[in-house]
Amino acid sequence: MKYPRPLEKGSRIAVTAFSSGVCAPFHQRLDIVKSHLLSLGFEVVEGQCLRHDAGHVSASAEQRAQELMQFLCDETIAAIAPPWGGEFAMDVLPLLDYEKLKTVEPKWLFGFSDVSTLSVALTSKLGWSTAHSPNLMEMHPSETDALTAKTLHWLTLSEGSHFSQKSSDYYQLSGSSFATHPNATLNKTEPSSWKILGTDNGLVFSGRLVGGCFDTLLHLVGTDYFDIETLRNQYRDDGIILYLENAEMSPTVLKRSLQGFKNKGVFDDLKGFLFGRNAVTDNCGKDISSREAFVEVAESLNIPIVYDVDIGHLPPNMTLLNGAYAEVRVNAGKGEIKQTLKP
C-alpha cells in the first residue's frame, strides 16, 4: 500500500469537483471552508471545475478528467479535496491515464459519497491509500464534532503511524442547507449505537480497510476499478474489512444489491463487514424496511458484521483510510477503530 506524503503547514491542497460542482447559492460556504484551510496553514489551489453545476456535474467529463489529471500529476500538490460528492464521478474513470499515474507520487484524496468512486479506483488500480472521510464542505471552522474536526489531522501522519477513533455519541438526522445557512455545523440530535449482527457480546476483528458508497461501488465491483479479488490476494495475510453505506437505495434495491455482492463472492473470506447508518430512513412505499432488507442478507454471510457505524450520509463520519490495517472493537453499542498506515 502506497501512502501519500503527510500533510503539513504549507502543503498545497487542490479543490476541484470531478463530480457535482458548487453553484452560486453555495459559494459563501465554499469560501468559508477554503478560508479555514488557509487558516490551518495550507495553500489552496482552486480548479476551474468547481463553481458551476449543471446536470449534476461541474463541467464536461473531459474537462473534469483533464483537470484531475493535472492535479494528480503535479508534484507540488499534496492533496485533492472535492467539495462534496454527487452523481457522475464514474464519467472520469475511463478518461484517466493510469499508466502515467503509476509514475507519480500518490496524493491524498478525501471525502465520501461519490468521492469514493474515484478513491476506490485509485486504491484498486494504483495501490494508493485514499481517505473516506467528511467532505470539505462539512469542515467549517466552528465545527465541534471531533470526527469531523480532526479529519485533516489524520492525513498528517506518516507511514507506520497509527491512530484511533471512537464512535460518536450522537448523529445528524437532518441538517440545515449550506445555501441558506452557510455557517451551519452538524445538528447531532440522534443517539448513536453501533450494532453487532447475531450476538449481544462484544466483537473484535482486524484487516485491511476497503470500501465506500454502496450506491456507486455496486457498479464498479468486478471491474479493475474495484477489483476486490486482487486486493484480497494482495493482502491475504491481513485479510479485508469491507465497509459500505447506503445513500439512496430503497429497501428492495438495497436487498438486491447486497444479494448481488454475495452472488459475486464479494463477501467471501472477509475479516469483517462494516455498514454505515442507512440514509434512507423510510420504507419508500415498500413492505420491508432498510434494516430488514440488510439483516435478511447479512445474517447468511457468516462473517463479523457491524452496522449503524459512523460512515455515510448521516454524519458524523470517521476517516477510514483505504488500504490501512484496522483493528475494530465493538461492545455495548460503542465502537473503536484503530488504523495503522501499514505498507
N, C-alpha and C positions, 0 to 999 in steps of 0.2 A: 504494500500500500504506500502510495506517494503522498506525503502531507505537504501542503503549501508552506512557504516560509511564514513564520509567525508575524502577525500584525504588530506594529509598534508605532510610536509617535512619528509622524512624517510619512507613514505608509500612504500610498495613493489608492483610493477606492473609486472605481468606475461605476457610475449609476446609469444603467441602461435597461430598457424594457423590451426584452425579447419575446414577451407575450403581451399582456394588456398594458397600454400606456396610461398616462395620467392626464385626464382632461382638465380644463381650466378651473372648475369648481374645487379641485383638489390640489391646486398649485400651492396654496398657502401652507397646507400640511406638508407637502413635499419640501418646501423651503425651510420649514421648521426642522424637519429631520436632517436635512442637509447641513443646516447650521449646527445641529447637535454633533454631527460627525466632525465638523471643523473645530468645535469647542473641545473635542476629545483629542485633538492634535493630529487628525488625519487630513490629508489633502483630498479634495473631492474633484473628480473629473466627470462632467456631465455629458452624456451622449446625446446625439441628435434624435435617437429613437426613444423618446421619453415623454415629452409634454404634449402629446396628442394621442387620441384614441378614437378609432372608427372601426366598426365591425369587430370589436374586441381585440384589436391589435394596435400597436404604436406606429407601425409602418408596414411596408410590404415585407414578405418573408425574406426576400433577397437583401433588403436594406438592414433588417434586423440581424440576419446571419453575418453580413459583412461587418457591421459594427461590433458584433460579439466576437468575431474572429480577430478584429483589430485589437480589442482589449485583451483577449486571451493570449495573443502573441506579443503584447507589449511588455517587455521585461521590467518596466518601471511601475506597472500595475500590480498590486498585491492582492486585491480582492475585487469581485464584481458583485454589486448589490442591486438586483432588480427592485423596483419599488414595492411590488407585490406579484401575485401570480396572474391568473387569467384563464384563457381557454385554449390558445393555439401555439404553445411553445413547440409542439410537435412539428410545426411548419419548418423550423430551422434545423432540425436534427439531420436531415439528409444533405443540407447545404453547407455543413461544416467540413473543413479539411482535417480529418482526424490524423492522417499521416503527418501533416505539418505540426499538429498539436502534440504529437509524440516527441517532438524535438524541443519543446518549450518548457519553461518552468511552470509547475502547477500553480493555479491561482485559487484562492478561496472563493467559493460561490455559496451564498447563503440565502435562505428563505424557505417558504413552504408553499403548498398548493401546486400550481402549475410550474413553479420553480423546480420542483422535484423531478419533472420530466427531463430537464437538462442535467440536473445533479446526478441522477442515476445513470444517465448515458455516459457522463464523464467518468464515473466510477467504473462502470462496466467496460467501456471501450479503452480507457486510458489508465485505469488504476489510480485515479486521483481521489483523495478523500474530499468530500463535499459536506456541507452543513445543512441539515433540515432543521430550521430554526424559525423564530419570529421573523416576519417580513420587515424590511426597512421602514415602511410607513407606520409600523407599530412602535418604533423606537423613539418615542417622544422624550425629551429631556426630563420631564416631570414624572415619567412612569416609575411607579414604586414596586411593581411586581418584580420579584427577584429573578425569575426565569427569563423574563423579557429584558430587564435592565442589564443582565450580565452576559448577554449573547456575544458581544464582540470580545469580551474578556477571554472567553474560551478559545477564541481564534488567535490569541497572543501566545498560546502555548506551543512548545516545540515538540518534535518527535521524541517519544519516550516519556513524555509527561502524562499525568493522569488528573482527572477531576471528577467530582461527584455532584449530582443534582438530586434534590428531594422533590417528591410530588407536591403539588400546590395544595393549599387548604381550601381555596375557592376558585371557581372559574366563571367566565363570562358567557351568559346565555344570549344576551342582547346588548349591543353597544351603540354609541352614537355615530352618526355618519361624519367622516372627516371633512366632508364638503360643508356641512353646516356647523360643525364643531371641530375646527382644525386643531384645537388643543386637547381633544378628548384623550383620556387614558382608559385603561381597562376597567370595565364595570363588573367586578367579580362579586356575584351575588349567590352563586350556587355552590353548595359543599362538594368538594372533590372526593372521590373514593375509587381507588384502583381495585378492580375486581378480578379474582382468580377463578378461572373456569374449572369446575369439578372438585374443588376442595375448599374447606374453610381454613386449612392450615397455611402456614407461610410457604413461600416459594423462592428458590434461588436457582438461577441458571446463568450461563455465560456463552459468549460467542461474538462473531463479527456482525456489526450492525449494517443492514441494507434495507432501504425502503423509501416510502414517501406517500404521495397522494394516490389512493387506490383507483380513483376515477380515471387517472391518466395511465398509471402503470399497468393496468389490466390490458391496455392496448399495446404495450411495449414488451411484455413478458414473452419469451420465446424468440425474440429478435436479439441482435447484438447490442441494441440499446439498453436492454435489461436481460442480460444473459446469466440467469440465476444458476444454471448448471456449471458454467465456467467459474463463477465466484465460489460456488460450493466446493469445487475441486481444488481451486487455488488455496482456499483456507480450510481444507479438510481437517487439519489438526485442531483448529479452534471451533469450526462449525459456524453456522449462520443463524443470527437472530433477525427475523423479518419483522418490520414494523410497517403498518398501513393505517390510513384514516380515510373515512368516507366523507366527501364534501356534499354531494348532490344526489347520490343514487337512492331511489326509493327502496323500501324493504325488499320487494321482489327482485329488483335489479341487483341489489346487494347480495342476495342469496345466490342468484345465478352466477354472479361474478366470483364469489367465493368457491362455488362448485367448479367453475372453470379453472381456477387456480389449482384446486385439488386434483382435478382430472389431468391437468398438465404436469403434475408432480411437483409443483412449487413448494408444497408443504412437506415434502419427503425429507427426512433426515435433518430437519431444522432443530436447533438447540432450544428455540423458543419463538413465540409469536406475540408481538405487542400490537394491540389495536386501539387507536385513539378514540376519544369521545366522538360519538356519532353526531354530525352536524344536522342530519335530517331528524328532526325531533317529533314529527307526526307520522302517521301511517300512510300519508299520501293517497288516501282512499282505498288502501289495500287491507285485507283481512289478516294482517300479520304486522307486527312491529319490527323495527330495525333490530332490536335486541333479540327478538325471537328468531329472526332470519339469521343473525350472526351465530347464535347458540346452536341452531339446528345443524349447521355445517361444522362449526368449530368443535363441537363435542365428539366428533368422529375422527379427529385428526391425531390424537394420541401423542401430543407434544405439549409442553408447558405453555399455557395461554393466559395472558393478562389483558383485560380490556378496560375501557374508560380511562386510558392513560393520557398524560398531558402531551398529546400530539394532535394537531389538526386545527379545524376551523372553529372550535370553541376554545379560545385561548384561556390560560397561557400555554405556550409551547416550550418544551425542553429543547435544547440544542443537541441534536443527535448527529454525530459525525459518521457518515457512510464509510465503512471500512475499519473504523476503530473497534478495538476489543472492549466489550462491555460486560460488566457483571451486574445482574439485575436481582434486586431483593424486594420482595413484596410481603407485607404482613398487616393484617387488620386494616385494610383499606389504604395504607400508606406504602409508598414505593421509593426506591432509591436506585439510581443508575450511575455506576462508576465507569468511566471510559478511560482507556489507555490508548495513546496515539502509538500503537504498535505497528512497526513496519511489516 
